[in-house]
Amino acid sequence: EERIGAAARDDADFRVSKKKMKVKAYELRTKTKGDLLKQLEELKSELAQLRVAKVTGGAASKLAKIKVVRKSIARVLTVFNQTQKAKLRELYQGNKFVPKDLRQKKTRAMRRALSPEEKAAKTQKQLKKDLNFPARKYAVMA
């Protein structure tokens, strides 16, 4: 009887969890921070239950669901982190100094290159030379 009860329980869990399926990223983007964290906790607890079922020899359907739940957790975390970073970028937009993780990555050489203002800067001596000895103009016959 114990085994029959366990099988029925597994079947009931499967029916309940069949409704959930994969979470979609576009659906997650509409949710608030609290909703995302709540869903993350639910998915983590579901994953823990599935892992227990795996150890105790649960149904094959449960074992297959572990991967789906893990990917769903990753999706929720990705959306959460992306929205958080987007809000921070908005907050720091227009500021002179921006945290390093919000700056553009580019390449190391590009990050160290001179800015257009620094490139165009001239010393006092060079400015005097340019003023006193302008570029010569030549009349060219056509």
For each residue, the residues with C-beta under 8 A, 3 or more apart:
1: 4 5
2: 5 6
3: 6 7
4: 1 7 8
5: 1 2 8 9
6: 2 3 9 10
7: 3 4 10 11 59
8: 4 5 11 12
9: 5 6 12 13
10: 6 7 13 14 53 58 59 61 62
11: 7 8 14 15 59
12: 8 9 15 16
13: 9 10 16 17 49 62
14: 10 11 17 18 59 61 62
15: 11 12 18 19
16: 12 13 19
17: 13 14 20 46 65
18: 14 15 21
19: 15 16
20: 17 23
21: 18 68
22: 68 71 72 75
23: 20 27 28 39 43 72 75 76
24: 27 28
25: 28 29 75 78 79
26: 29 30
27: 23 24 30 31
28: 23 24 25 31 36 39 75 76 79
29: 25 26 79 83
30: 26 27
31: 27 28 35 36 39
32: 35 36
33: 36 37 80 83
34: 37 38
35: 31 32 38 39
36: 28 31 32 33 39 40 76 79 80
37: 33 34 40 41 80
38: 34 35 41 42
39: 23 28 31 35 36 42 43 76
40: 36 37 43 44 73 76 77 80
41: 37 38 44 45
42: 38 39 45 46
43: 23 39 40 46 47 69 72 73 76
44: 40 41 47 48 73
45: 41 42 48 49
46: 17 42 43 49 50 69
47: 43 44 50 51 66 69 70 73
48: 44 45 51 52
49: 13 45 46 52 53
50: 46 47 53 54 58 62 63 65 66 69
51: 47 48 54 55 66
52: 48 49 55 56 58
53: 10 49 50 56 58 59 62 63
54: 50 51 57 58 62 63 66
55: 51 52
56: 52 53
57: 54
58: 10 50 52 53 54 62 63
59: 7 10 11 14 53 62 63
60: 63 64
61: 10 14 64 65
62: 10 13 14 50 53 54 58 59 65 66
63: 50 53 54 58 59 60 66
64: 60 61 67 68
65: 17 50 61 62 68 69
66: 47 50 51 54 62 63 69 70
67: 64 70 71
68: 21 22 64 65 71 72
69: 43 46 47 50 65 66 72 73
70: 47 66 67 73 74
71: 22 67 68 74 75
72: 22 23 43 68 69 75 76
73: 40 43 44 47 69 70 76 77
74: 70 71 77 78
75: 22 23 25 28 71 72 78 79
76: 23 28 36 39 40 43 72 73 79 80
77: 40 73 74 80 81
78: 25 74 75 81 82
79: 25 28 29 36 75 76 82 83
80: 33 36 37 40 76 77 83 84
81: 77 78 84 85
82: 78 79 85 86
83: 29 33 79 80 86 87
84: 80 81 87 88
85: 81 82 88 89 102
86: 82 83 89 90
87: 83 84 90 91
88: 84 85 91 92 99 102
89: 85 86 92 93 102
90: 86 87 93
91: 87 88
92: 88 89 95 98 99 102
93: 89 90
94:
95: 92 98
96:
97:
98: 92 95 102 103
99: 88 92 102 103
100: 103
101:
102: 85 88 89 92 98 99
103: 98 99 100
104:
105:
106: 110 111
107: 110 111
108: 111 112
109: 112 113
110: 106 107 113
111: 106 107 108
112: 108 109
113: 109 110
114: 118 119
115: 118 119
116: 119 120
117: 120 121
118: 114 115 121
119: 114 115 116
120: 116 117
121: 117 118
122: 126 127 130
123: 126 127
124: 127 128
125: 128 129
126: 122 123 129 130
127: 122 123 124 130 131
128: 124 125 131 132
129: 125 126 132 133
130: 122 126 127 133 134
131: 127 128 134
132: 128 129
133: 129 130
134: 130 131
135:
136:
137:
138:
139:
140:
141:
142:
